[in-house]
Amino acid sequence: MAKSFLFLADGFEEIEALGSVDILRRAGIDVATVSITTERTVRGAHGVEVRADLTFKEADFGGSDWLILPGGMPGAVNLHEFAPLNDLLRVHHGRIAAICASPSLVLGPAGVVRGLPATCYPGMERDMVDGGAVAETERAVVVTERVITGRGPGATYAFALAIVAATAGEERAREVASAMLYER
């Protein structure tokens, strides 16, 4: 199984980032956290500091499976403003997942959701729609062949379990959900 990467920018939404990493690792998915800053320590939107596994410059994204973007403010703005990440998203041949503000602020402008149904934090649809997406913000999670989007912090479990199902199968996602006493 190829390695997946979850990107951290100052102001990231802690629940979306850490909840997703936890669930993916419970499922046996190899996921590394990547700071887009020059430092491994990244501060979340609610003051939680996290030490990323790698910085962007240290990571080798060749052959990676998932590129995962949590939301949060100003985390999603910081991800959007980091040109090397946007360049990577445009050329990545694997799968991409984003939640909360990131489907709109990052995936929309990068053209990743062009022609696809997608969800994001309600009220943030403009950049996603301008990027060619079909907004489905009433849905907690939208899954397409290559892109998974999530609505916001409350959708974190469903979002991460959708990544698990797409990677390791629906049965594995059910096993992880059941072990966490989460009803899918």
C-alpha positions in Angstrom: 0.0 0.0 0.0 1.4 3.4 -1.0 2.0 6.1 1.6 -0.6 8.9 2.1 0.1 12.4 3.4 -2.0 14.8 5.4 -0.9 18.5 5.2 -0.7 20.8 8.2 -0.7 24.6 8.0 -0.9 27.0 10.9 -4.6 27.4 11.7 -5.5 23.8 10.7 -8.7 22.3 12.2 -7.4 19.9 14.9 -10.4 17.5 14.9 -10.3 17.1 11.1 -6.5 16.6 11.0 -5.9 14.4 14.0 -9.2 12.5 13.9 -8.4 11.6 10.3 -4.9 10.5 11.0 -6.0 8.4 14.0 -8.7 6.6 12.0 -6.5 6.0 9.0 -3.7 4.6 11.2 -6.3 2.4 13.1 -7.1 0.9 9.7 -3.5 0.2 8.9 -3.1 3.0 6.3 0.4 4.5 6.2 -0.2 8.2 6.6 2.3 10.9 7.4 1.6 14.4 8.6 3.4 17.1 6.6 4.1 20.6 7.8 4.0 23.1 4.9 6.2 25.5 7.0 9.9 25.1 7.5 9.3 23.8 11.0 7.7 20.5 12.1 5.7 22.1 14.8 2.4 23.5 13.6 -0.3 25.3 15.6 -3.9 24.5 15.1 -6.9 26.9 14.9 -7.6 26.3 18.6 -4.1 26.5 19.9 -3.1 22.8 19.8 0.5 22.4 18.7 1.3 19.3 16.7 4.7 18.0 15.6 4.4 16.8 12.0 6.2 13.7 10.8 7.9 15.7 8.0 8.2 19.1 6.5 7.1 19.6 2.9 10.7 19.8 1.7 11.6 16.5 3.5 8.7 14.5 2.0 8.9 12.3 -1.2 5.5 12.4 -2.7 6.3 10.1 -5.6 3.8 7.2 -5.9 1.8 8.5 -3.0 -1.8 7.4 -2.7 -3.8 10.0 -0.8 -3.1 13.7 -0.4 -5.3 14.9 2.5 -6.2 18.5 3.4 -7.9 19.4 6.7 -9.8 22.7 6.9 -9.8 25.3 9.6 -9.1 28.9 9.4 -6.7 30.3 8.6 -5.3 26.8 7.9 -7.2 26.4 4.6 -6.1 29.8 3.4 -2.5 29.0 4.3 -2.7 25.7 2.3 -4.1 27.7 -0.6 -1.3 30.2 -0.5 1.4 27.6 -0.4 2.3 27.3 -4.1 4.3 24.0 -3.9 1.2 22.2 -2.5 -1.0 23.6 -5.2 1.5 22.4 -7.9 1.5 19.0 -6.3 -2.3 18.8 -6.3 -2.4 19.6 -10.0 0.0 16.8 -11.0 -0.9 14.2 -8.4 -2.2 11.0 -10.1 -3.4 9.4 -6.9 -6.4 10.4 -4.8 -7.2 13.6 -2.9 -9.4 14.2 0.1 -10.3 17.6 1.6 -12.7 18.7 4.3 -14.3 21.9 5.6 -12.9 25.0 3.9 -10.2 23.1 1.9 -12.5 21.7 -0.8 -13.4 25.3 -1.7 -10.3 27.3 -0.9 -7.8 24.8 -2.1 -9.3 22.2 -4.4 -11.5 24.7 -6.3 -8.8 27.1 -7.4 -6.5 24.2 -8.2 -9.1 22.8 -10.6 -9.2 19.4 -8.7 -13.0 19.4 -8.4 -13.8 20.6 -11.9 -16.9 18.7 -13.0 -17.3 16.7 -9.8 -19.9 16.8 -7.0 -18.3 18.1 -3.8 -19.1 19.3 -0.4 -17.5 21.9 1.9 -18.3 24.0 4.9 -21.7 25.7 4.3 -21.3 29.2 3.0 -17.8 28.5 1.6 -19.0 27.2 -1.8 -18.0 30.1 -4.0 -14.4 29.1 -4.8 -15.4 25.5 -5.2 -18.2 26.3 -7.6 -16.0 28.8 -9.5 -13.5 25.9 -9.8 -16.2 23.9 -11.7 -17.5 21.8 -8.8 -21.2 20.8 -8.4 -21.9 21.9 -4.8 -23.6 19.3 -2.6 -23.1 21.0 0.8 -26.1 19.3 2.3 -24.1 16.1 2.3 -21.6 15.3 5.0 -19.3 13.5 2.7 -19.1 13.2 -1.1 -17.1 10.4 -2.6 -16.0 10.2 -6.3 -13.5 7.9 -7.9 -10.5 10.1 -7.2 -11.7 12.8 -4.7 -13.4 12.7 -1.3 -14.7 15.9 0.3 -16.2 16.5 3.7 -18.4 19.2 5.1 -16.7 20.1 8.4 -15.5 19.0 11.8 -18.7 17.0 12.6 -18.1 15.0 9.5 -14.6 13.9 10.4 -15.4 10.3 11.3 -17.5 9.8 8.1 -14.8 11.5 6.0 -11.9 9.5 7.3 -13.9 6.2 7.1 -14.7 7.0 3.5 -11.0 7.2 2.9 -10.6 3.9 4.6 -13.3 2.3 2.6 -11.8 3.6 -0.7 -8.4 2.4 0.3 -8.9 -0.9 2.2 -12.5 -1.7 1.5 -15.9 -1.2 3.1 -15.5 -4.2 5.4 -12.3 -2.7 6.9 -14.1 0.6 7.3 -16.9 -1.2 9.2 -14.4 -3.0 11.4 -12.7 0.3 12.4 -16.0 2.1 12.9 -17.2 -0.8 15.1 -14.1 -0.9 17.2 -14.5 2.9 17.9 -18.2 2.3 18.7 -19.1 4.6 15.8 -22.4 3.8 14.0 -22.1 4.3 10.2 
